[in-house]
Amino acid sequence: MTTTTLAVLVPLLPFLGAVAGLLLGRTAPGFVRPLAVLPTLTSLVIAALVAVRQSGDAAVNAATELTPTGSVPIELALHIDGFAALVAILVGLVASCVQIYSTGYLRDDPRYPSYAALVSLFTSAMFLVVYSGDLIVLLVGWEVMGICSYFLVGHYWETPQARAASLKAFLVTKLGDVPFLIGLFALATDAGSFRITRVLGAVASGSLDHPTLIALLLLAGVAGKSAQFPLHTWLPDAMAGPTPVSALIHAATMVAAGVYFIARLLPVFEASQAAMVVLAVMAAVTMAGSALAALAQDDIKRVLAYSTIGQLGYMTGALAVGDRGAAVFHLLSHGAFKALLFLAAGVIIHATGTNSLAAMSRMRNLRDRVPDAYWTMTVALLALAAIPPFSGFFSKEAVLGVAEHVITGHTEHAPAAAGWIVLIAGLLTAVLTAAYATRLWLLTFRGRGTEAPDHGRQPLTMTVVLWVLAVPSLAFGGFAFRLLPDWFDGRDLSPTLTTSVLGTGVALVGGIVTYAAWRHTTALTARVPLGAVSAHPEGDAAQVEAEAIASHEPAYGDIAHAPDPADPGRLLLGPLHRHAAAGFHLDAVYTTLFVRPVQAGASLVRFLDREVVETYVRGAGALPRWLGAAVRRAQTGNVQTYVSALLAGTVVLVVAVVLVATGA
Amino acid sequence: MHLAYPAVLSALLFCTGLYGVLARRNAILVLMSVELMLNAVNLNLVAFDVWLSRTAEETLHSGQALTLFTIAIAAAEIGIGLAIVLAVHRNRGTADIDKLRDTSERHDPDGTDHDARTAEQSDEAQKAEATA
């Protein structure tokens, strides 16, 4: 088979799996698990095969136009370069792991068939985005991912948190998607084509008329999808969905789609210096803010969600300094270790029956209960904190190194200001990242107090994938940084001495300071009893998690944080803690700025409809009603009256006819 | 015999019947008045048939044939009518037309409680059947 045929099969197989899963889910429940796992696994194999055949050489391009659609043609096009081939492998790997993990995680879930089908559909859409060579086809995958995310966040729709979170995720990402669509149209109008290759050709020849406007419009969609600063608020709330979904969609793949999109169209953004600076500022604010917020969260998944936002900030930062190689490198390593972190967090939530770090810090011996999650999560957290031999170190150093390159003036693509912004924010975030990673690890595994509950061993499907993902988290960066430039733009990705020392140094400082703070506060743990665990510890992991999420607010007073004086984050952040826990009150700001005016407008419209429009309608109905009431009086029920009226009518008619006939 | 005699007689008969239909209260008397009107029509049919067939070359006497039909149908009609009156009398204990006003539109200005009213009527009907 040709590479093109193979590449078409990659998105097609999970799509067919999703359709078959939805159709057979009720009639043949035995087929649901194979239908969920096998197409995704096959796609992973085929994606690897495509990558081997492509092997970083000239991009594979194929296009077919189904039908002429008017002005700018829309084609079913493939464009597989090194970026697409490698990102597709990541998507396939994480999706396969998540599908296998879900068979254990949602073992007894009655809605598992539709869940698995939606995950397959999502995987297919992500493959489409990765491989597509046409912006409209890419947009189709982009929006399908959005709707899958909406359904999957709302998987536990019995809980109000999940319902609110799914709506919020949908609305906020759509808020970005509207400017994104307009931006795509503007781009295609300027470039005369939706094909990515032709668009890039048009940019290279300088025929783009409004680069800043287009770049900023596209940036809005990317900010919504990749959870960057003004539009990131949906991602922490999206943790109300099942953990495997968080791992696949809200950590490893969908949120990376925005970064991948910019990486594909980087020359368009580079055509506008203003857009690059906006991108850098956005990345810097996102990185630093989300890392501070992560330090104050109590829900283990919300810590990881804020950490995802921050790591995506690193990727957009790398893009802001004009190096898509570094951005996609970090995307790949982050995808592996963040998926691992989430899946391990799912195991921990199942084992402890709570998602609250405060409650976990009061449990002894958790690491003996879940040894697989303990070891793999340690690896992933070290990768997250960018400690040298782990993969996160190499990718993060690539980003920081590029920023340093820009400052020292080695590249003409990006403004030096962007380099400074990204480097300073990146180093600050490196401290905070190490701090919250250490806090997470200490609170989860070094708890003191009662013995952690023993629910037996976790299902094999859930623990094996952790080790599968631990391998790239451990080793991918170290092995890949020499090879990746061949696949990417050819720029060097090896860590430079200055940034390596700086980055590792600040990470160590962050970790050590957090450890010291933890030693200081941990004595308080015993004095303040806290903790509520799931009511059904024997249930499957999904049920335990749904109960844990639903009970966090009633138990601790807030969905995001707990009043725990033993939390080292509280000591480190000081007065900032309260604001960081609430995500710097951005939701409150949005409530006053947007939600309240919209609600006021809605009640005004309601008033106009009920009181004004309806009055006219009632008025129009009143006259016929009165006439009807008057005519009804004639219905006396006395037959003789009717006959009399009939006679009178006949006589009148006869007289009239006679008069007419005689011509009088 | 001149055509005027039977025509006047039938007009008188018809008017008598009409008066009976409009003024009588007893349903049986109303039915009898209807018969009077019918027979006035019959008389007209026969009289005009004879008058027309006097000048015609040959005739089928269709007027007289139609009269026979009308008489037969009138017999059937009066049978059904009397049966209905009998049933009504058994049900309601009366055959007074003035009191049989179930189809009247009761006085209510809104017309909103239409459903309630029909329900009430069916209640009444059930009660009447039960008493019968």
Interface residues (C-beta under 8 A of the other chain):
Chain A: R625 G628 A629 R632 R633 Q635 T636 G637 N638 V639 Q640 V643 S644 L647
Chain B: L18 V21 L22 A23 I97 D98 L100 R101 D102 T103 S104 E105 H107 P109 G111
